[in-house]
């Protein structure tokens, strides 16, 4: 799984193309090798440039986020269970005196807790295992923050062993008592919503799984001056969108 996820990352594609091109330019004795080497290096450079161009990253993001619209308020008010999926974090140690959630996890936590406090759900569940081996568990960090935000501890369920979306769903299915005609809201980043809802629907076939996408990154007006140059943020955004498309394909084949 680690190898597959590594090669599903655009940065790895760029490095592999660049390395292969440089090897051909330097070591190969075939007459056509230099031409092929330059082509590979050029492809790597163009790929890096395109993925770092904000309007392109924005279009990739739209292609994922637009597939799962936010439900109406009337639908959200009928949820029986709210599930907040972890998005990563930083363990304690070094300059950090306590573990912290990542930039993707905070919006999920905030919107999940707010939805729980405004609605009529009986349970809010947090999913996420160890941030790093031997370190804090993300679900427990979210639980502690939710309690500080006013959520009763007895209303919180934590799934603390998962590291993937598939494990989020299977782990929670083992912990959440069965109940008829349940409506389960899945709170996660908008780019991740489609894959997470499909995965949870497969593990909770007798329930209605409702997507609750948050942390939108799509910009409806990307063509302003500062977005007409390559940026690291755009590359990260492109990487996230491509990761979801590859993840959707992999989950369809694997599960």
C-alpha positions, 0 to 999 in steps of 0.5 A, a space after each residue: 500500500 505504501 509503494 502504491 500511494 508513493 507512486 500515486 504522487 505527482 512529485 514522484 512522477 516528476 522525480 522519476 522522469 527527471 532521474 531517468 532523463 538525466 541517466 540517459 543523458 549521462 550514461 547511455 551510449 545509444 544514439 537516441 538516448 540523449 534525445 529521449 533523455 531531454 524529452 523526459 527532462 522536458 516532460 518533468 519540467 512541464 508537468 511541474 509547471 502545469 501542476 503549479 499553475 493555480 488555474 489548472 490546480 483550481 480546475 482539478 479541484 473543481 472536478 472533484 469537489 463539484 461531484 458532491 454538493 452540500 445537502 440542504 439544512 433540512 437534511 443536515 438537521 435529520 442526522 442521527 450520527 455525525 462522523 468526522 474523519 481525521 485529516 492528519 496532524 503533528 505529534 508532540 515533541 520538539 517545539 510542540 508541547 502537545 499534539 496538533 491537528 493539520 490544516 485539513 483536520 481543523 475545518 472538519 472538526 469545527 464544522 462537525 462539532 458545530 453541526 452536532 451542536 445545532 442538530 439532533 444527532 445522538 452521537 458524534 464519532 471521530 476517526 483517526 489512529 496514531 499520527 505517527 507510530 507510538 504517538 498520539 491518536 488523532 481521534 483522541 485529540 479531536 475528542 479532547 478539543 470537542 469536549 472543550 468546545 462543549 460537546 458532552 464526552 458521553 456523546 463522543 465515540 472514537 475510532 482510534 486504529 485507522 490510517 485510511 478511509 477504508 479503515 475509518 469505515 470498517 473500524 467504525 462499523 465495528 464500534 457503532 451499534 446497529 440501528 434501523 433507518 439511521 442517517 449518518 453524516 460524513 464530515 470531511 474535506 470537499 475533495 475527499 467527500 466522494 470517496 469517503 461517502 462511497 466507502 461508508 455506504 459500502 460498510 453501512 448498507 442499511 443506513 443512509 450516508 449523507 456527505 457533509 463536505 467542508 474545507 472547499 478549495 475551489 476558487 470561482 474566480 481564479 484568473 486574477 493577477 497573483 494566480 498567473 504564476 506557478 506556486 507551491 500552494 497550487 502544486 499541493 492543491 493539484 496533488 490533492 485533487 489527483 490523489 483523490 481521482 487515483 484513490 477513487 479508481 483504486 478503491 473501485 478496483 480493490 474494494 
